[in-house]
Amino acid sequence: MSNVHDAITKHSKNQHNHIQSFLKLEAMRESLIDEAIQLCVSSLPFEVDKINQITGEMNRLASKGIVPTRKMVTKQMVQDFVQKKSGK
């Protein structure tokens, strides 16, 4: 009986760690997206490479289950968002 309890505890801990890793990556990704948006609003150059590197890590976690995938971000997506937000 103890082995079953230990296995469930280990599984739950692994899932918790998996979710926590995803949440940290999600926060980093959102911060980088916000930064790209602000640069775009200011008509300054911006890149999406770091955003997509983190997105790739998130999607690798998602492939193991329990967390969702995220879309890769393009410069056009950021520009479209800024344009839509400004009403132009």
C-alpha positions, 0 to 999 in steps of 0.5 A: 500500500505504501508503494502506491501512495509513494507512486501517487505522491511522486506523480503529483509532485512531477505534475506540480513541477511541470505546471510551475515550469510552464507558468514561469515560461508563460510569464517570461513569454508574456513579458517579452511580448509586452516588450515587443508591443511597446517597441512596435508602438514606439516605431522601434525595431523589435524581434520575436526570436526570444519569444519563440524560443520560450514558446518552443520550450513551452510546447515541449512541456505541452507535448508531455501533457497537462499544459497547453501549447502556445502559438509561435509569434511573428513580427506581423502578429505584433504589428497587427495587434498594435494596429488593431489596438490603436484603431488604425 
